């Protein structure tokens, strides 16, 4: 994906809306990223931390929030998941899914491991 195409994807709306959990204070917002030259959305403090890390990493050339919807059949059921970020780096694209370790034990997801993964 060319940088121009990634900028166009970043400028468009995110794939998912930020859900509110009953009884939990939302901590979503936007962060001005010099890497992107625009605001990038985040849904939690964990995502904001990962976004800050990506913003200061010299190898990251572009950041796209909630870049695409993954759909797959797992045990006869369709599972859907939207990764948090797509980072375009000098070494190629990196898909980032930000999770607390406790979420991984109880969550049915397409991506059971935390941290960045190469597509």
N, C-alpha and C positions, 0 to 999 in steps of 0.2 A: 504494500500500500504506500503510495507516495505521500510525502508530507502534506501536500496541498489537499489530497483527499482526506487525510486525517483531520486537517483543520476544518474542512467542510463538515465532517462527521461531528467534530467537537462543537461546532457552532449550532448544530441542530439540537432538537430536544432530546433529553435522555430517554432511554427505552422504558424505564420504570418511574412511577411516582414514589415519593417518600412516604411509606406507611407510618401511621401512628399506632403505638401499642398502648392499650388502656392502662392507665396508672403510671406510665413512664413518660418522663419529660423528653420531648424531641430535642435532638442536638444535630440538626441538619443545617446546612448553609452553603455558602459559596466562598471559595478562596481564590484570591487573585494570584495567578501563576505567571511568573515571568517566562517560564518555559513555553507556555501556551500563548501568552499575550492576551489572556482573557480570564474570566472566572471559570472555575471548575467546581462542580457540586460534590458534596459529601453528605453522608447520612448519619455519621457517628463520630465520636472522638477517635476511635481506632482508624476509621477511614481518613480523618483529617491528619492523623499522625503519619499514615502511609503516604498521603498526598504531599505532605511537607518533605518527607524523605525523598520522594521521587522528584520533587521540584528542585532539590539541591544536588541531585545526582548528575554529574557532568555527562554521563552517557545517555541520559534520557533526553530525547529530542521533541517528544510530543506526548501529551496525556489526554486520553479520551475517557470520560466517565460513562459508566453503564453502556458499553459499546454495542452489545448485541445480545440476543436471546438464544440460549442453548436449549435444544429439545432433544430428548433421547428416550427410547423405550427401555425401561428397567423393570424386570420381573413382570412383564405384561402391562405395565402402566407407563403413561407418558409423564416424564419428569421435565420440568422447566426450571431454568436458572439464568440469572443475569449477572455476569461478573461485575465487580466494582470498577475496575479500571483496565484499560489497554494502554501499555506504555510502549512507545516506539523508541527503540534504543539503537545504539551503534551496532549491536550484535543481532538485531532483529526484534520482532514484537514479543512482548511479555504480557501475559494475562494475569491480573492480580485480583484475588478474592480475599477480602479482609474478614477474618473470623476470629472469635475468641475460641480457645481450645475447648471450653465447655459446650459451645454451640455444636461442635463437630460430632459429639457423641449422641445428641438427640435429634439432629437435623437430617432429614432425608434430602440429599443434594446430589447433583451430578459431579461435584468436585469435593471429595471428602478430605483433601489435604490442604492445610493453610499455606499462604505465601504465593509467590509468583510461580507460574508454570509456563513453559514454552509451548506454543500451539503446535 
